[in-house]
Amino acid sequence: MDIKVGVRTFGNYENIKYNAHNTRDRLDTVFRPDENAIKVCRKHLQDCLDYPTVGMIANRAYVRKKPYNLPKYVARNKNIINNNNEIKMFKGYCKEIIETFYPKTKHIRQYIADNDRVVLDFIKPIKKYTSVDKLKLLLRRFI
């Protein structure tokens, strides 16, 4: 059941979170990924295409979360899934979408998503930007 608030629905947010968590579960296992695991990863990447910023945050929060239970199996499973042609195509589309939609702010969005500036499930105190953080953002733009 989706709860409508303005244009966005909470059902979409929960679905993005669920797909990212499900992708993490498919990677963090001793079993080799099958077609179902690739399908789940494809759903997560489709969410990243539809909602790039929320997809990046969900990817950081669930898929790239540390520590893993089985780190060597996660690396193996990621390698197997990333070698799939469909997944390569989706990742290329995601990169292209972020490049075209956010040409001026992509570095800032990536920095915010990677450094826990925004959290999906709860509100936490704001981290202040220091002069070093501002310098890093400025240098990223020109590098």
ABEGO torsion letter per residue (X at the ends): XBBBBEABBAAAAAAAAAAAAAAAAAABBABBBBAAAAAAAAAAAAAAAABAAAAAAAAAAAAABOBBABAAAAAAAAAAAAABAAAAAAAAAAAAAAAAABAAAAAAAAAAAAAGABBAABBBBBBBBBAAAAAAAAAAAAX
